[in-house]
């Protein structure tokens, strides 16, 4: 992640990562398995994001691997991150054959 490529301050990225890792750890792993090219990820944690994508550390065979997944569009505002993560989660559920969450 480069400072010039993100509209998000380090504090904002840290807040988003804390929320994702504390409240949505399962979604982090599911997104990495389905969209990040690491189908054997045992777990994952968000490590960063910028205007163009989100980054995770996915644990595979006891080792953490860096995973970067692009957003569907370039983001300019913090509120867009939530929408993109929900979209990724829904897409990952569909790819993995899991039921939709909350009737979506």
C-alpha positions as CSV (number, residue, x, y, z in Angstrom):
1,X,0.0,0.0,0.0
2,X,1.4,3.4,-0.9
3,X,0.4,6.6,0.9
4,X,-0.3,8.4,-2.4
5,X,-2.8,5.8,-3.5
6,X,-5.2,6.0,-0.6
7,X,-7.7,8.5,0.5
8,X,-7.7,6.9,3.9
9,X,-5.5,8.0,6.7
10,X,-3.5,5.4,8.7
11,X,-5.9,5.9,11.6
12,X,-8.9,5.2,9.4
13,X,-7.3,2.0,8.0
14,X,-6.4,0.9,11.5
15,X,-10.1,1.4,12.7
16,X,-11.4,-0.5,9.7
17,X,-8.9,-3.3,10.3
18,X,-9.7,-3.5,14.0
19,X,-13.4,-3.8,13.2
20,X,-12.9,-6.4,10.5
21,X,-10.5,-8.5,12.6
22,X,-12.6,-8.3,15.8
23,X,-16.1,-8.6,14.3
24,X,-15.7,-10.3,10.9
25,X,-12.7,-12.7,11.2
26,X,-14.7,-15.4,9.5
27,X,-15.6,-13.2,6.6
28,X,-11.9,-12.2,6.2
29,X,-11.0,-15.9,5.8
30,X,-14.0,-16.6,3.5
31,X,-13.1,-13.7,1.2
32,X,-9.5,-14.9,1.0
33,X,-10.6,-18.4,0.2
34,X,-13.0,-17.5,-2.5
35,X,-11.6,-14.3,-4.0
36,X,-8.0,-14.1,-2.9
37,X,-6.7,-17.3,-4.5
38,X,-6.0,-19.1,-1.2
39,X,-8.6,-21.8,-0.9
40,X,-6.8,-23.5,2.0
41,X,-6.7,-20.4,4.2
42,X,-7.4,-21.5,7.8
43,X,-7.8,-17.9,9.0
44,X,-7.2,-14.4,7.8
45,X,-6.9,-10.9,9.2
46,X,-7.2,-7.6,7.4
47,X,-3.8,-5.9,7.2
48,X,-4.6,-2.8,5.2
49,X,-6.5,-1.1,2.4
50,X,-6.3,1.8,0.0
51,X,-8.3,3.3,-2.8
52,X,-7.8,0.2,-5.0
53,X,-8.0,-2.8,-2.8
54,X,-8.0,-4.6,0.5
55,X,-5.1,-6.6,2.0
56,X,-5.1,-9.6,4.3
57,X,-2.7,-11.9,6.0
58,X,-4.1,-15.4,5.3
59,X,-2.8,-18.4,7.3
60,X,-2.1,-21.4,5.1
61,X,-0.2,-24.4,6.6
62,X,0.8,-22.4,9.6
63,X,2.3,-19.5,7.6
64,X,0.9,-16.1,6.9
65,X,0.6,-15.2,3.2
66,X,-0.1,-11.7,1.9
67,X,-3.3,-11.5,-0.1
68,X,-4.5,-8.4,-2.0
69,X,-8.0,-8.2,-3.5
70,X,-9.0,-5.3,-5.7
71,X,-12.3,-3.4,-5.0
72,X,-14.8,-3.3,-7.8
73,X,-14.0,0.4,-8.3
74,X,-11.6,3.0,-7.0
75,X,-12.8,4.2,-3.6
76,X,-12.8,7.8,-2.5
77,X,-14.7,7.7,0.8
78,X,-14.6,5.5,3.9
79,X,-18.3,4.6,3.6
80,X,-17.6,2.8,0.4
81,X,-15.3,0.3,2.2
82,X,-18.3,-1.2,4.0
83,X,-20.3,-1.6,0.8
84,X,-17.3,-3.3,-0.9
85,X,-16.6,-5.7,1.9
86,X,-20.3,-6.7,2.1
87,X,-20.2,-7.2,-1.7
88,X,-17.1,-9.3,-1.4
89,X,-18.6,-11.3,1.4
90,X,-21.8,-12.0,-0.5
91,X,-19.8,-13.0,-3.6
92,X,-17.5,-15.3,-1.6
93,X,-20.6,-17.0,0.0
94,X,-22.0,-17.6,-3.5
95,X,-18.7,-18.9,-4.9
96,X,-18.2,-21.3,-1.9
97,X,-21.8,-22.5,-2.0
98,X,-22.7,-21.0,1.4
99,X,-26.2,-19.7,2.2
100,X,-26.8,-16.0,1.9
101,X,-26.6,-14.1,5.1
102,X,-29.6,-12.1,6.4
103,X,-31.9,-13.2,3.6
104,X,-29.8,-11.3,1.0
